[in-house]
Amino acid sequence: MLRALGLGDLLTGVPALRALRRGLPGHELELAAPSSLAPLVELAGVADRLLDTRGLESPTWAGSPPDLAVNLHGRGPQSHALLRALDPGALVAFGCPAAGHAGPVWREDEHEVRRWCRLLEEVLGLDADPADLRLAAPAVAAPVPGAVVVHPGAAYPSRRWPADRFAAVACALQHAGYGVVVTGGPDEVPLAEEVARGAGLPPDGVLAGRTDLGRLAAQVAGAALVVCGDTGVAHLATALGTPSVLLFGPMPPSRWGPPQGDAHAVVWHGSGLGDPWGTEVDPALLRVGVEEVVERALDLLSGAAPGRRTTPGCA
């Protein structure tokens, strides 16, 4: 099973991976994905072994050819070729004329979760439930249980809401009486510190660079709320059942958003597809205002129906 991408990609692939787990009970399932994702692969219970693979690297495969190779990575042809090089008994993948492979048609506007479920349904006849996204609870404790998690980072600038706006949201929630922590990876420490300074948070309110993926998952699981952009932590909140306010820009939530429901508030002011890999903040994301994000956050934290509020303490 090839899904050698990032955090959000792994989590959106969980329903399809679980369908394979259920549908192939007599097989050993090996997932080609980055080893850094191992804590979540374990929580998802979707593989017997993880083959450390990134992007379009060739998986390090030992032993006889696999009975089945499943491409949950992309439409081909490169990813198809990687799996064909293993000489599998059969390849499950979307149709790709350039790779000489006949299979289901790739639909550009399809939701990412539904896409991979459909592949397994059409090729293998497996019952894949797109709602089967939840992870088991992490075994480790949250560093700051009950806090609101503000995660300002994203893989590309086009998906990063401005730091001063995240700071204003964090400031407002702190003034409303909620504890706030700012998360991020090691390379996002300066961004997290900028947000914390702007919000007036104490230094120990910055968890960026201080948590591995397992502890980040524990913090999200133990949080009162997550506020972030269209990034892996958004999918982590969905997977762990934590309410969230999610800010979308270049990518419509119809392709990457959470399931509809009261636990997640999606804010998007776009009208089509932007550049999710862009070097500038997407215009649709810039149209998201601080006041509306604070309103959605306070509504979820209080369990109240959506309504107009005044941002407390931070204009």
C-alpha positions as CSV (number, residue, x, y, z in Angstrom):
1,M,0.0,0.0,0.0
2,L,1.7,3.2,-1.2
3,R,0.7,6.4,0.6
4,A,4.1,8.1,1.0
5,L,2.9,11.6,1.7
6,G,2.2,13.8,4.8
7,L,0.1,13.8,7.9
8,G,-3.2,14.9,6.4
9,D,-2.7,12.5,3.5
10,L,-2.3,9.6,5.8
11,L,-5.4,10.5,7.8
12,T,-7.6,11.0,4.8
13,G,-6.5,7.6,3.6
14,V,-7.5,5.8,6.8
15,P,-11.0,4.6,5.7
16,A,-9.5,3.0,2.6
17,L,-6.6,1.5,4.5
18,R,-9.1,0.0,7.0
19,A,-11.2,-1.4,4.2
20,L,-8.1,-3.3,3.0
21,R,-7.5,-4.5,6.6
22,R,-11.0,-5.8,6.9
23,G,-11.2,-7.2,3.3
24,L,-7.8,-9.0,3.3
25,P,-7.7,-10.7,6.7
26,G,-5.3,-13.4,5.7
27,H,-2.7,-11.0,4.3
28,E,0.2,-9.1,5.9
29,L,-0.3,-5.4,5.1
30,E,2.7,-3.2,4.6
31,L,2.3,0.5,4.2
32,A,4.9,2.5,2.3
33,A,4.9,5.9,4.1
34,P,7.3,8.2,6.0
35,S,8.5,6.5,9.3
36,S,7.7,9.8,11.1
37,L,4.0,8.9,10.8
38,A,4.5,5.6,12.7
39,P,2.6,6.8,15.9
40,L,-0.5,7.5,13.9
41,V,-0.2,4.4,11.8
42,E,-0.3,2.5,15.1
43,L,-3.3,4.4,16.4
44,A,-5.1,3.8,13.2
45,G,-4.3,0.0,13.2
46,V,-4.0,-0.1,9.4
47,A,-0.8,-2.0,8.8
48,D,1.4,-4.8,10.1
49,R,4.6,-3.1,9.0
50,L,5.7,0.4,7.9
51,L,8.2,0.7,5.0
52,D,9.9,4.1,5.4
53,T,9.2,5.8,2.0
54,R,8.9,9.5,1.1
55,G,7.2,10.8,-2.0
56,L,8.2,9.0,-5.1
57,E,11.1,7.1,-3.6
58,S,11.1,3.4,-4.3
59,P,10.0,1.4,-1.3
60,T,12.7,-0.9,0.1
61,W,11.0,-4.2,-0.4
62,A,12.6,-7.5,0.8
63,G,11.3,-11.0,0.0
64,S,9.1,-12.4,-2.7
65,P,6.9,-10.1,-4.8
66,P,3.6,-9.0,-3.1
67,D,0.3,-10.6,-4.0
68,L,-1.2,-7.2,-4.4
69,A,0.1,-3.6,-4.7
70,V,-2.3,-0.8,-4.0
71,N,-1.6,2.7,-5.2
72,L,-3.2,5.1,-2.7
73,H,-0.6,7.8,-3.5
74,G,-1.6,9.3,-6.8
75,R,-3.0,8.9,-10.3
76,G,0.3,7.8,-12.0
77,P,2.3,7.2,-14.0
78,Q,5.3,7.6,-11.6
79,S,3.6,6.0,-8.6
80,H,2.2,3.2,-10.8
81,A,5.8,2.5,-12.0
82,L,7.1,2.3,-8.4
83,L,4.7,-0.4,-7.5
84,R,5.0,-2.3,-10.8
85,A,8.8,-2.5,-10.1
86,L,7.9,-4.8,-7.1
87,D,6.4,-7.3,-9.6
88,P,3.1,-7.7,-7.7
89,G,0.5,-10.3,-8.6
90,A,-1.9,-7.4,-9.3
91,L,-1.9,-3.6,-9.2
92,V,-4.9,-1.7,-7.8
93,A,-4.7,1.8,-9.1
94,F,-6.6,4.5,-11.0
95,G,-6.6,4.2,-14.8
96,C,-3.5,5.9,-16.3
97,P,-3.0,5.6,-20.1
98,A,0.6,6.9,-19.8
99,A,1.3,3.9,-17.5
100,G,-0.7,1.5,-19.6
101,H,-3.0,0.7,-16.7
102,A,-6.7,0.3,-17.0
103,G,-8.7,1.3,-13.9
104,P,-11.3,3.6,-12.5
105,V,-11.4,7.2,-13.8
106,W,-9.7,9.8,-11.6
107,R,-12.1,12.6,-10.7
108,E,-10.3,15.9,-10.1
109,D,-13.1,17.4,-7.9
110,E,-13.7,14.4,-5.7
111,H,-13.2,14.6,-2.0
112,E,-9.8,13.0,-1.0
113,V,-11.4,10.6,1.5
114,R,-14.1,9.4,-0.9
115,R,-11.6,9.0,-3.8
116,W,-9.6,6.2,-2.3
117,C,-12.7,4.5,-0.9
118,R,-14.2,4.5,-4.4
119,L,-11.0,2.9,-5.9
120,L,-11.3,-0.1,-3.5
121,E,-15.0,-0.4,-4.0
122,E,-14.7,-0.4,-7.8
123,V,-11.6,-2.6,-8.2
124,L,-11.8,-5.0,-5.2
125,G,-15.5,-4.8,-4.3
126,L,-14.6,-3.8,-0.7
127,D,-16.9,-1.9,1.6
128,A,-15.1,1.3,2.4
129,D,-16.8,3.8,4.7
130,P,-15.6,7.4,4.2
131,A,-16.7,8.2,7.7
132,D,-14.3,5.7,9.3
133,L,-11.8,8.4,10.2
134,R,-11.4,8.1,14.0
135,L,-8.1,7.1,15.6
136,A,-7.7,5.4,19.0
137,A,-6.9,7.7,21.8
138,P,-3.1,8.3,22.3
139,A,-1.6,6.5,25.2
140,V,0.4,9.5,26.3
141,A,-1.1,12.5,28.2
142,A,-1.6,15.9,26.6
143,P,1.1,18.4,27.6
144,V,-1.6,21.0,28.4
145,P,-5.0,19.3,28.7
146,G,-8.1,21.4,28.1
147,A,-6.3,24.2,26.2
148,V,-7.3,25.6,22.9
149,V,-4.7,24.6,20.2
150,V,-3.8,27.3,17.8
151,H,-1.7,25.9,14.9
152,P,-0.6,28.7,12.5
153,G,1.7,26.7,10.2
154,A,1.0,25.0,6.9
155,A,3.2,23.3,4.3
156,Y,2.9,26.2,1.8
157,P,2.5,30.0,2.2
158,S,-0.8,30.0,0.2
159,R,-2.4,28.1,3.1
160,R,-1.0,30.1,5.9
161,W,-3.4,32.7,7.4
162,P,-1.3,35.7,8.6
163,A,0.4,35.3,12.0
164,D,-1.1,38.6,13.4
165,R,-4.6,37.3,12.8
166,F,-3.8,34.0,14.6
167,A,-2.4,36.1,17.4
168,A,-5.6,38.2,17.6
169,V,-7.7,35.0,17.8
170,A,-5.4,33.6,20.5
171,C,-5.6,36.8,22.4
172,A,-9.4,37.0,22.2
173,L,-9.8,33.4,23.4
174,Q,-7.4,34.0,26.3
175,H,-9.3,37.1,27.4
176,A,-12.5,35.0,27.2
177,G,-11.0,32.7,29.9
178,Y,-9.6,29.9,27.8
179,G,-6.1,28.5,28.0
180,V,-4.3,28.7,24.7
181,V,-1.2,26.9,23.3
182,V,0.5,27.4,20.0
183,T,1.8,24.2,18.2
184,G,4.0,23.6,15.3
185,G,7.0,21.6,14.1
186,P,10.7,22.4,14.7
187,D,10.9,24.6,11.7
188,E,7.7,26.5,12.8
189,V,9.1,27.7,16.2
190,P,9.7,31.3,15.0
191,L,6.2,31.5,13.6
192,A,4.7,30.1,16.8
193,E,6.7,32.5,19.0
194,E,5.5,35.4,16.8
195,V,1.9,34.4,17.4
196,A,2.4,33.9,21.1
197,R,4.1,37.3,21.5
198,G,1.3,39.0,19.6
199,A,-1.3,37.3,21.7
200,G,0.4,38.0,25.0
201,L,0.9,34.3,25.8
202,P,3.5,33.2,28.3
203,P,6.6,31.4,26.9
204,D,5.3,28.0,28.1
205,G,2.3,28.6,25.8
206,V,4.5,27.7,22.8
207,L,4.6,23.9,22.3
208,A,6.1,24.2,18.8
209,G,9.3,22.2,18.5
210,R,8.7,20.6,21.9
211,T,6.3,17.8,20.9
212,D,6.9,14.8,18.6
213,L,4.0,13.6,16.6
214,G,2.7,11.3,19.3
215,R,2.6,14.1,21.9
216,L,1.1,16.5,19.3
217,A,-1.7,13.9,18.8
218,A,-2.1,13.7,22.5
219,Q,-2.4,17.5,22.8
220,V,-5.0,17.6,20.0
221,A,-6.9,14.8,21.6
222,G,-6.9,16.5,25.0
223,A,-7.7,20.0,23.6
224,A,-10.9,21.9,24.0
225,L,-10.7,23.2,20.5
226,V,-8.3,23.4,17.5
227,V,-7.9,26.5,15.3
228,C,-5.9,26.0,12.2
229,G,-5.7,26.2,8.4
230,D,-6.1,23.5,5.8
231,T,-3.2,21.4,7.1
232,G,-2.5,18.0,8.7
233,V,-3.5,19.2,12.2
234,A,-7.0,19.9,10.9
235,H,-7.3,16.2,9.9
236,L,-5.8,15.2,13.2
237,A,-8.6,17.1,15.0
238,T,-11.2,15.2,12.9
239,A,-9.5,11.9,13.6
240,L,-9.4,12.4,17.3
241,G,-12.9,13.9,17.7
242,T,-11.7,17.4,18.8
243,P,-13.9,20.4,17.8
244,S,-12.2,22.6,15.3
245,V,-12.4,25.9,13.4
246,L,-10.7,25.4,10.0
247,L,-9.7,28.1,7.7
248,F,-9.6,27.2,4.0
249,G,-8.1,29.2,1.2
250,P,-6.9,27.8,-2.2
251,M,-8.4,24.4,-1.8
252,P,-12.2,24.1,-1.4
253,P,-13.4,22.2,1.7
254,S,-15.5,20.0,-0.6
255,R,-12.2,18.4,-1.6
256,W,-10.3,18.3,1.8
257,G,-12.7,19.4,4.5
258,P,-14.0,17.5,7.5
259,P,-17.3,15.6,7.5
260,Q,-20.3,17.9,8.0
261,G,-21.3,18.1,11.6
262,D,-21.5,20.4,14.7
263,A,-18.0,19.6,15.9
264,H,-16.2,21.4,13.1
265,A,-16.7,24.9,11.7
266,V,-15.2,25.5,8.3
267,V,-14.6,29.1,7.2
268,W,-14.0,29.6,3.4
269,H,-14.7,32.6,1.2
270,G,-13.5,31.2,-2.1
271,S,-15.3,30.5,-5.3
272,G,-13.1,28.0,-7.0
273,L,-9.7,26.3,-6.9
274,G,-6.5,28.4,-6.1
275,D,-2.9,27.3,-5.9
276,P,-2.4,25.1,-2.8
277,W,1.3,25.1,-3.4
278,G,1.6,28.9,-3.9
279,T,4.2,31.2,-2.4
280,E,1.7,33.9,-1.4
281,V,-1.3,33.8,0.9
282,D,-4.3,32.9,-1.2
283,P,-6.8,35.7,-1.6
284,A,-9.7,33.6,-0.3
285,L,-7.8,32.9,2.9
286,L,-7.1,36.7,3.3
287,R,-10.9,37.2,3.2
288,V,-11.3,35.2,6.4
289,G,-11.6,37.8,9.2
290,V,-10.6,37.5,12.9
291,E,-14.0,38.3,14.2
292,E,-15.7,35.5,12.4
293,V,-13.1,33.0,13.5
294,V,-13.4,34.1,17.2
295,E,-17.2,33.8,16.9
296,R,-17.0,30.3,15.5
297,A,-14.5,29.3,18.2
298,L,-16.6,30.7,21.1
299,D,-19.7,29.1,19.8
300,L,-18.0,25.7,19.7
301,L,-16.4,26.2,23.1
302,S,-19.7,27.2,24.7
303,G,-21.9,24.8,22.9
304,A,-24.0,27.8,21.8
305,A,-25.8,28.2,18.5
306,P,-23.9,30.4,16.0
307,G,-24.5,34.1,16.6
308,R,-22.8,37.5,16.5
309,R,-20.3,38.3,19.2
310,T,-17.9,41.0,20.1
311,T,-14.3,39.9,20.2
312,P,-13.4,40.0,23.9
313,G,-10.4,42.0,25.0
314,C,-8.8,42.2,21.5
315,A,-10.1,44.6,18.9
